[in-house]
Amino acid sequence: MPTNFLLERDGPVTTITFNRPERRNCMNRPVMTELEDLVRAVRDDRDTRALIVTGSGTAFSAGADMSAAKGVGDPRERARLFREHNQGVARMVGRIFDQITRLDCFTIAAVNGHAVGGGWALAVAFDFVVAAEEAEFWVPEVELGAAFTGGPALAMAAALGPWRAKEAMVMCRHYTARELFDLGMAHRVVARAELIPAARQLAGDLMKLPRKAATATKHFIDGVFIGPRLY
């Protein structure tokens, strides 16, 4: 059984919930290893036709776990620790990103709060993003002294276009859910209490479509906009 996530199966819909609210659902190697195992289980479960991933508490995921830098006052040392820890987590995020885009089931990110760094990068992998009104999205890597590159960055740049991508990924701008909706990177913005019901309704609508045709079409679109697999 998972320790960092909640897993719920309701017929053909599987819901995975980040369950580290005290750490704002941040990511480290054990967390990402567990998530990778859950995604593989969904891949191998032919009865799952829709996957919803969300977070508990106030964050979807706050990105890399920076416990090692707690109490470190020197900015250069904090940046070194971030780069050291983030490198491994970023590779795992990229690998899971690739696995999510390969899933034949429909995938929905139900973004309940802050989606930061790898948290936002992970959300980009999903077929659809439903966001709570108070959700915020940003990539702090460059401000913390680390480059933001790889498969998720490639997909984000394709979605935003070069100028907006530089604003998001180089200038580290924060975006509200409404702003992301206007940019075409969120499909619905709803009140927090309506988030999971809205995600489930979307899953139900998607499952009414002819399965093979819908799956083939979504993979075609991912091939165009996400490009070659990098992990």
FENPE-V423431 format. One record per residue. N is the residue number from 0. RES is the residue in three letters. NEAR is the number of other ideal C-beta (glycine too) atoms within 8 Angstrom. Layout:
# FENPE-V423431
N&RES&NEAR  N&RES&NEAR
This chain:
# FENPE-V423431
0&MET&3  1&PRO&10  2&THR&5  3&ASN&10  4&PHE&12  5&LEU&9  6&LEU&11  7&GLU&7  8&ARG&8  9&ASP&6  10&GLY&4  11&PRO&7  12&VAL&13  13&THR&13  14&THR&14  15&ILE&14  16&THR&12  17&PHE&14  18&ASN&10  19&ARG&11  20&PRO&11  21&GLU&5  22&ARG&9  23&ARG&12  24&ASN&16  25&CYS&13  26&MET&14  27&ASN&11  28&ARG&8  29&PRO&7  30&VAL&12  31&MET&13  32&THR&9  33&GLU&12  34&LEU&12  35&GLU&12  36&ASP&9  37&LEU&12  38&VAL&12  39&ARG&9  40&ALA&8  41&VAL&13  42&ARG&10  43&ASP&6  44&ASP&8  45&ARG&4  46&ASP&5  47&THR&12  48&ARG&10  49&ALA&14  50&LEU&14  51&ILE&15  52&VAL&13  53&THR&16  54&GLY&13  55&SER&11  56&GLY&10  57&THR&7  58&ALA&16  59&PHE&15  60&SER&16  61&ALA&11  62&GLY&12  63&ALA&13  64&ASP&10  65&MET&10  66&SER&7  67&ALA&6  68&ALA&11  69&LYS&6  70&GLY&4  71&VAL&8  72&GLY&4  73&ASP&6  74&PRO&5  75&ARG&6  76&GLU&9  77&ARG&12  78&ALA&11  79&ARG&9  80&LEU&12  81&PHE&14  82&ARG&11  83&GLU&7  84&HIS&14  85&ASN&13  86&GLN&9  87&GLY&8  88&VAL&16  89&ALA&12  90&ARG&10  91&MET&13  92&VAL&14  93&GLY&14  94&ARG&10  95&ILE&14  96&PHE&16  97&ASP&13  98&GLN&12  99&ILE&12  100&THR&9  101&ARG&6  102&LEU&11  103&ASP&4  104&CYS&9  105&PHE&13  106&THR&13  107&ILE&16  108&ALA&15  109&ALA&12  110&VAL&17  111&ASN&14  112&GLY&13  113&HIS&13  114&ALA&14  115&VAL&14  116&GLY&14  117&GLY&14  118&GLY&16  119&TRP&14  120&ALA&15  121&LEU&16  122&ALA&13  123&VAL&12  124&ALA&14  125&PHE&11  126&ASP&6  127&PHE&11  128&VAL&12  129&VAL&16  130&ALA&14  131&ALA&13  132&GLU&10  133&GLU&7  134&ALA&15  135&GLU&11  136&PHE&14  137&TRP&12  138&VAL&13  139&PRO&10  140&GLU&12  141&VAL&13  142&GLU&6  143&LEU&11  144&GLY&8  145&ALA&12  146&ALA&5  147&PHE&10  148&THR&4  149&GLY&11  150&GLY&12  151&PRO&14  152&ALA&11  153&LEU&11  154&ALA&14  155&MET&15  156&ALA&11  157&ALA&9  158&ALA&11  159&LEU&11  160&GLY&7  161&PRO&6  162&TRP&6  163&ARG&9  164&ALA&11  165&LYS&9  166&GLU&10  167&ALA&14  168&MET&14  169&VAL&7  170&MET&8  171&CYS&12  172&ARG&7  173&HIS&7  174&TYR&11  175&THR&9  176&ALA&16  177&ARG&8  178&GLU&8  179&LEU&13  180&PHE&13  181&ASP&6  182&LEU&10  183&GLY&5  184&MET&9  185&ALA&11  186&HIS&7  187&ARG&9  188&VAL&11  189&VAL&11  190&ALA&7  191&ARG&9  192&ALA&4  193&GLU&8  194&LEU&15  195&ILE&10  196&PRO&7  197&ALA&12  198&ALA&13  199&ARG&10  200&GLN&8  201&LEU&13  202&ALA&14  203&GLY&8  204&ASP&7  205&LEU&11  206&MET&10  207&LYS&5  208&LEU&7  209&PRO&5  210&ARG&7  211&LYS&6  212&ALA&8  213&ALA&11  214&THR&9  215&ALA&8  216&THR&8  217&LYS&10  218&HIS&8  219&PHE&8  220&ILE&8  221&ASP&9  222&GLY&8  223&VAL&7  224&PHE&9  225&ILE&10  226&GLY&8  227&PRO&3  228&ARG&5  229&LEU&8  230&TYR&9
